[in-house]
Amino acid sequence: MPTETSNRVRLFLDVDLQEADVQPIASGVAAVYTTRCPEKETPNEDAAALITCGPKSGVLVVADGFGGQPAGEQAARLALQSLVEALEQALAGGGTLRAGILDGFEKANEAVKDLGVGAATTLVAVEIDDQRARSYHVGDSLALIVGQRGKLKLQTVSHSPVGYAVEAGWLPEDEALHHEDLHIVSNMVGSPEMRIEIGPNLRLRPRDTVLLASDGLFDNLPSQEVTELIRKGPLTDVAALLAAECDRRMRVPDTGQPSKPDDLTFVLFRRQG
């Protein structure tokens, strides 16, 4: 079950959920789902957090410790804990969410490097503050913001050779999902060269849906399909559909469809009207 470090923080560390955990946050509702790769016996190297920062503000977070690297689960755990601590310190001192998040990313990078074993993790966070949202990310765990009618208001770019090729228009997404280099990530927490990409400050409409997810989602479902699945319907139903479709793709590959078994974690958020 998730670990509540305080009445403000809900952490999901090495957890296998059967269904989404739904919680109120930032004048809205969030649904968190995380589970290990099918048939995997080692720990879930993904992690997630809901951090309440005020009646109308909060931070949603997903981290994906690098599989095949030493201490992937520990790296994801340290990243989330560092971000929580930095945010709590910033808010206690009258600082902004932005300052706390950026400081948290930096502290996470130092903590993971200090493990001294070559560990690494991705990290994506979305700040929700009085009906506005801003993304921060390192790696290939991504964020989307989608309107009820399917308008894609935000899609972050994967920090990877394949992700940059798709963004530049050199590689179609359907080909990218089958590319032999899809697993390569070029920017990570735990690296001396880590850089933080900050998204635009966007206004959230009442029926907009925010999604953060590890590559267990985006390597199995094209972004257009994800957009259609999350844009409408009760958030619990949306979470169940995403989880079920990813599990099906991972377990039973269909001709022409991507299939990459992996840990899966996502956070969905909607403002209440």
ABEGO torsion letter per residue (X at the ends): XBBBABAABBBBBGBBBABBBBBBBGGBBBBBBBBBBBGBABBBABBBBBBBAEAABBBBBBBBBBBGBBGAAAAAAAAAAAAAAAAAAAAAAGBBAAAAAAAAAAAAAAAAAAAGAGBBBBBBBBBBBGGBBBBBBBEABBBBBBBAAGBBABBBBBBBAAAAAAAAGABBAAAAAABAAAABBABBBGBAABBBBBBBBBBBBAABBBBBBBAAAAAABBAAAAAAAAABEBAAAAAAAAAAAAAAAAABBBBGBBBBBBBBBBBBBBBBX
